[in-house]
Structures are given as structure tokens and as C-alpha cells.
Amino acid sequence: MSNTPHSLPSCEALRVEVIAPHILLVTMNRPQVLNAIDREMGQCLHDLVMHLAIDPGELRAVVLTGAGRAFCTGADLRARAGQTLEEQAAQHRMAERSYEARLESPLPWIAAVSGACYAGGLEAALTCDFIYADRSARFAFTECRLGFMPGCMGTQTLPRAIGERRAKELIMTGESFDGEQALQWGLVNRLCETGTVLDEAMACAARIAACAPLAVRQVKKSVHFGLQTDLHTAYRYELEAWYALMHTEDRREGIRAFVEKRPAVFTGR
């Protein structure tokens, strides 16, 4: 199954395809510039994330990847050099909103990373729920070497993933690191053999899509907001999410399927 729903934003720079039931594959598609984000791609990413936040429809998981030999190297600085400061600021404000919206999206996002994952590309991966990486993957925040700094949550998401001290060192020096280090530090969930990362990420998305979608969304919300506060307050988030599922048809179906020893058929109701 492979199609692009007419209702979902897509463009030449961003391929959007329903690859399997309930699973959306989003491919950053500027391989000639290592998927650097220009105005067109940035606008399309923003529109897509906002659309999914409002109306995910039948979708239950999203896989984000890059075409060619890179995941994404961040903003297209050559294109940005021709913009006024006002245009650059406007484009950045749009990126700010889309990165934060992906972090809080009701759908789980999986980054499937191969090749270079730098600057805004690494920030995009970090605002996904988790990351699968090819052994070819390399990561870096290169902004300080160019006179600026991460501005799409990178100074916040990286320390939360790998710890404050290591994150400061990597951001301040701009040094790159490989997939083995990323796995060891807890940045990526799985390091995949060369050429298999997209298949493995899609297989994970399929396992998520087989679960009750309302339960998955409540788990994401509970973990995300719970980590922003103390344990006892966070537990109240968990309980609120738990009780919201009590009267769902999916919960009843899950129990019936368990008793009847058959796979559950979840409908998101």
C-alpha cells in the first residue's frame, strides 16, 4: 500500500506517503543538498505537523527520514544568505512552532536516521519520540562554529537525552559523534545494520499501530508532561490518562480479545 492522501500537506521537498495501514512515512527530499531545510520544506513540514495535531485521522504512527545519503543537515544556509533578517526571523518562527508541535503531537514519531544528522536535522530527530539509526549515522550541533546556536529546542532536548555535561560539551565544541556513541549515551534507541534502518523503523511503527491508538496517545502525553514536573504531580497525569481510557471501546475489545485468545481489533474509539 503506498499513496499520498490528498488532505495531507506534501510538496517536492517533502514526500508524504501512507506506506502501511495507519503508518505515515515522511521523507525530507532534497538529497542534492543533504536534505537541508529551505523555505518550501520548512513550510510543508510546518503544515503537516499542524494538520496531524488537529486531525490525525486513521494514522497511528509517523516515520521521519531523509532521502539519499543524509537524514538532514539543518537549515539551508546558502538559501538563507539571500534572505533579509526579517525573512530569516519569520522562517525561524515557523520552524519553532513546527518543532514544538511535533514534540507534542498526538501521534508517535520515529526518526529513521542514516548519514549526516546535523544542526536542525538533529533537532528534528530529537523532537521525535525516539530514534533508530543506521551505522552510517553521524550527529552534531555545528551552530557554534558558525556564530550562532541551536534554536529549535536543541539546547533543551539534547541534555534531556544524554545529560547536561555531555550535551554542553558537544554543543559548545560542535564536535560530531557516531551511532555507537549515540546508542551508548541513550540518544538513539537502536543501531541498525547498514541499509536496514527504515525497514526496522517501519516495523516498530507497525507494532505501535497494532496497539490501541488512544492508549498510545495517552502514554505519550503522560510521559511527556510527567517528565516536566515532580513524581507525585506526574502520577496525577498518569492517573488522569488511565481513567480516560476506562470507558473506551478499545479497552473493552482488548479484554474480550484476551479472554477469547485472539488478536484485538482496535478502532480508536
N, C-alpha and C positions, 0 to 999 in steps of 0.2 A: 504494500500500500504506500503510495507516495503522491502527495498532492499539496498544493498551496491553497488554503482556504481563502476565498475572496474577501472575507471580512477581516483577515489579519493583515496588518501593515507589512509590506515587503518592498524591496527595491533591488536594483542591480548589485548594490554594495552589501545587501543583506538577504540571503536566501532563507526562506521560511517554509518548512515542509512538515506535513504530518507523515511520519515515516511508519508508524505502527499505531494501532488503536490507542488513543489517549496520550500519545507522545509527540511532542513538537521538537523538531531539530532546527536550530537557528545557527546559520553559518555566516560568519563575517567573511565577505567575499571580495577582498581587494588583494589577492595574492601577490600582485606585481609590486606592491609596497608593503609586504608583510602584514597586511590587514590593518594598516594604520587607519585611524578613525578620522574621516573628513566630515564635512557638514552633512552630506547625504546619509552616510552610515549613522552618524550620531542622531540625526533626526528620526531615522527609521527605527533605530534601537529604542529611542525615547517613546515613539508612538506605539511600538509593540509592547513594551513593558507596561505602559499605561493602559493599553487595551486589555491585556491579560489581568491586570489588577482589578479592572471593573467587570470584565466578562470573560472568564477562562473557558466558558462553555463546557465541552466534554473533555477538555485536556486535563491531564493529571500530573504531568512531569515535562520539564523542558531540558534539553541538552544544548549547551552553547559551545561552539567550536569555531575553528578558523580554517579557511581553505588554503591549500598549498603547504608550504614548509614552516609556517608560523601560526601561532594562536592569534596574537595581536601585539603590536609594538607600541600601542598607545596612540596619542594624537598625531595626526599628520602635520608635522611641524613645517614642512615645505608649503603646504596649503595655508597654514596659519600665518606664515611670514607675510603673505599678501593681504592679510586682513587688518583692519583698524583695531585698536584696543577695544573699542566698543563692540565690534563684531566678535572678537575673541571672548570678551566677557559674556556676551549673550549666548554664545555657543557653550561656554562652560556652565552657565546657569542651567541650561537644558540638560547637560550631562549630569550635573549634581542631582537633579530630580530623578533622572532615569536610574542612576546607580543606587540611590537610596530606595527607590521603588522596587528594584529587583531584590534588594535585601529583604524587603517586607512583602514581597509578592506572595499571594496565597498558594502559588504553585512551587514545588521544589525545583530548583535549578541545579544542574550538574555541569560543571565545566570540564570539557574533554580537551586537554592541553597537549599539543606537540610543538616542538620548536620553540621559538622565542616567545616569551610571555613577559613583556616589559611594561613598566610605567602604567599608563591607563589600562593596558591589557591585563596586567597583574591585578589592578584594582577591580576590573570586571570579573576576573576569576574569583577574587576574594569576596565579592558580593553575591556569588553563587553559594548554594548551601553546602556544597563540597566539591572537591576537585579530584579527577582522575588524570594522571599524567603519563605520557609516553616517556620512554627512557631518553629520548632526544630533547626533552623539555629543558629549557633554561629560564630562570626567573631573575628579575632585577627591578629595582626602582632607580632609574637613572637620572631623575629630575635634578638632584643637587649638582650634578656635573654640568648642567645646562643653565644654572642660575635660578631655578625655581624649586618647587617641592610638590609632592603628591597633593592633589586637590579633589580627588573623588573617593574620599574615605580611607586612603591608603595608610595614613599615619594612625588610623584607628583600628582598621581591620587586621593589619599585619601583626601588631603587638598582641591582639586578642588571639591570633592563631599560633604564634611562635614565642611569645613572651616579649616583655618590654626591652630588655637589654640587647637581645639579638636583633630585634626589629630596628632599634635606634642605630646600631652599627651598620646594618645593611642599607638603611635609607640614607644615612649621613655619608657613607662612602660610595654608594652607587654600585657596589660590587655585585656580580651575578653569582648564582648558585644553581646547582643541578637538581635533577629529580630525586636522586638518592638522598641528598641533604634535605630537600623539601619533605620527603617521606619521614626521615629521621626526626625532623623538627615538628612534625604534625601539620604542616601546611597542606599536604595532599593526603587523600585517603588511600589511594592505590597507585602503585607504579606499574605500568603495563608494558609488556614486551612490545618492541618496535612494530608499529603498524596495527596494533590491536586496540588502541585507547578508545576510539569511537565505538567500536563494537562492544567493548566492556562497559562503557558509559551507557550505551543504549540498553544493554542487558540489565543494568542496575535500574534504569528508568522503567523498564518493563516490570521489574519486581515491585517497584513502588506503585506503578499503575495497577497492579493486581490487588493491592491493598485498598481498604475503604478510603476514598478520597477525602471525605470530611474528617476522618480520623487523622490522616496525614497532614491536612491543613492545620488542625488543632495542635498537633505535635509541633509543627514548625513555629506556630505562634507562641506556644507555651515556652519552648526552648529560647526563642529569640528574645522575647520580652522578659522572661525569667532571668536571663543572664545579666540584665541591666540593673538588677536590684538584689536585695538580701535574700537568703534562702527561704525564710518564712513567708515573705511577701510573694516570692516566686512560686511557692507552693500554692498560694491562693490563685495564681494564674493557672496552674495545672488543674486545680480542682474545678475552677470555672469552666475550663476547656473540657474536662472529663464529664461534668454534668450536662453540658450542652449536647453531648453525644448520646445520652441515655435513651432519648425517645426517637432516635433516627431509625429509619427502615434498614439502613445498612447494619446497624448493631443487631437488630433482630435477625437479619439474614445471616450474619456471621455466626450467631449462636445456633440457628437452625442448621446451617451447613456443617458445623462442628458435630452436632448431635447425629445428623444424617450421614456423616462421614463422606462429604462431597466438597468440591471446591465452591467457595462462596461466589455469588454473582452480585457485585456491588453496583449501585446505580447513582450514588451521590445524593441520596435522599434520606 
